[in-house]
Amino acid sequence: MTSAVELVIAGNSDVVIVRQQVRNSAQQVGLSLVDQTKVVTAASELARNALMYAGGGQVRIEVVNNGVRDGLRLDFTDEGPGIPDLDLALTDGWSTGGGLGLGLSGSRRLVDEFDLESKTGEGTRVTVIKWAR
């Protein structure tokens, strides 16, 4: 059941497409309705972050298996300005965009695995996995 889809995030309509594809892939993996909602919400936040802070990016949506269960891995990348302080960026309530500051930290809580890499001036990569229960 290995499949991957790569999508460009260049506008608000692309965020909608990302949400739809993540929902479809989450159903394919067999995630519960609650877990589908969690991973779609995380995907929406991460796609919006790429659009808002980096002017766009891309996501790779992939069905994965760890030998025990299936899951959904989302790999968001952009070539934006990067995040200078990752710890601060993951703090609830911190935002450079005037929002609630729950995008990264909230997304981290909604998934089972969360990895954030960023280099100032080079861009950001956020990889998340939600495992089927």
C-alpha positions in Angstrom: 0.0 0.0 0.0 2.8 2.4 -0.8 1.7 5.5 -2.6 2.8 9.1 -2.5 1.4 12.4 -3.8 3.3 15.6 -4.2 1.4 18.9 -4.2 2.5 22.5 -4.7 1.3 25.1 -2.2 1.2 28.4 -4.0 -2.2 29.9 -3.0 -5.2 29.4 -0.7 -6.9 27.1 -3.2 -3.8 24.8 -2.8 -4.4 24.6 0.9 -7.9 23.3 0.2 -6.5 20.7 -2.2 -3.9 19.6 0.4 -6.7 19.2 3.0 -8.7 17.1 0.5 -5.8 14.9 -0.4 -4.7 14.3 3.2 -8.3 13.4 4.1 -8.5 10.9 1.2 -5.1 9.4 2.1 -6.0 9.2 5.8 -9.2 7.2 4.9 -7.1 4.9 2.7 -4.8 4.2 5.6 -7.7 3.4 7.9 -7.4 6.3 10.3 -10.4 6.8 12.6 -12.6 9.8 12.0 -11.0 11.6 14.9 -7.5 10.9 13.7 -8.5 11.9 10.2 -9.6 15.3 11.6 -6.4 15.7 13.6 -4.1 15.0 10.6 -6.2 17.2 8.3 -6.1 20.0 10.8 -2.3 19.7 11.2 -1.9 19.6 7.4 -4.0 22.7 7.0 -1.9 24.6 9.6 1.4 23.5 8.1 0.3 24.3 4.5 -0.9 27.8 5.6 2.4 28.4 7.4 4.4 27.6 4.2 2.1 29.9 2.3 2.1 32.8 4.8 5.7 32.8 5.9 7.6 31.4 2.9 5.3 32.4 0.0 4.6 28.8 -0.7 6.2 25.4 -0.7 5.3 21.8 -1.3 4.0 18.7 0.5 4.7 15.0 -0.1 1.8 12.9 1.3 2.8 9.3 1.7 1.3 6.1 3.1 3.9 4.4 5.2 4.2 1.2 7.3 6.5 0.6 10.3 6.2 -3.2 10.2 3.3 -3.1 12.6 0.8 -0.6 11.3 0.1 1.8 8.5 0.4 5.5 8.8 0.4 8.8 6.9 3.6 10.8 6.6 3.4 14.4 5.5 6.6 16.2 4.5 6.2 20.0 4.1 9.1 21.9 2.6 9.7 25.5 1.6 12.5 27.8 0.5 11.5 30.7 2.7 13.5 32.7 5.2 13.6 29.9 7.7 12.9 29.9 11.4 15.7 31.5 13.5 14.6 30.1 16.9 12.9 26.7 16.7 12.2 26.5 20.4 10.4 29.9 20.4 8.5 29.0 17.2 7.1 25.9 19.0 6.0 27.9 22.0 2.2 28.2 22.4 1.2 31.8 21.8 4.3 32.9 19.9 3.7 34.2 16.4 5.4 36.5 13.9 2.2 36.7 11.8 -0.2 38.1 14.3 -2.1 34.9 14.8 -2.8 32.9 17.9 0.6 31.2 17.7 -0.8 27.7 17.7 0.2 26.6 14.2 3.4 24.6 14.9 2.8 23.7 18.5 -0.8 22.8 17.8 0.2 20.7 14.8 2.8 18.9 16.9 0.1 17.9 19.4 -2.2 16.5 16.7 0.2 14.0 15.3 2.2 11.0 16.6 5.6 12.1 15.2 6.8 15.7 14.5 10.1 16.8 13.1 11.1 20.4 12.4 14.2 21.5 10.6 15.0 25.0 9.5 18.0 27.0 8.4 17.8 30.8 8.3 17.8 32.0 4.7 17.4 28.4 3.3 13.9 27.2 4.3 12.0 24.9 6.5 11.0 21.2 6.5 8.3 19.8 8.8 7.6 16.1 8.7 4.7 14.6 10.6 3.3 11.1 10.9 -0.1 9.9 12.1 -0.3 6.2 12.8 -3.5 4.1 12.4 -4.6 2.7 15.8 
